[in-house]
């Protein structure tokens, strides 16, 4: 059982940057590919980015490519999402999740989820 806890969300202005973190409890953290998803009110959960277990390969949604960077520090059992050039359209609750499949952008293939952290980007 992997427990995930996100942090780092907040209210920022368009063009600002923000870094999200996701702390995991699992000792075998490195075995799990991880992903970031987001969900705006009234919309389906949307894939943002994924990273393999050792952190050598990443995968992004087209909407964030070039602006967001996913990374992980396996020594600290922590996943990150660096978000630059934020836009109002990036406003969502952001979730981290763990899977055994890589790469995948499919929500149902992620077995473990955090509780989410709110990111609000004002214009």
ABEGO torsion letter per residue (X at the ends): XBBBBBBGBEBBBBGBBBBBBBBBABAAAAABBBBBBBBBBGBBBBBABBBBAAGABBBBBAAABGABBBBBBAAAGBBBBBBBGBBAAABBBBBBBBBABOBBABAAABABBBAEBBBBBBX
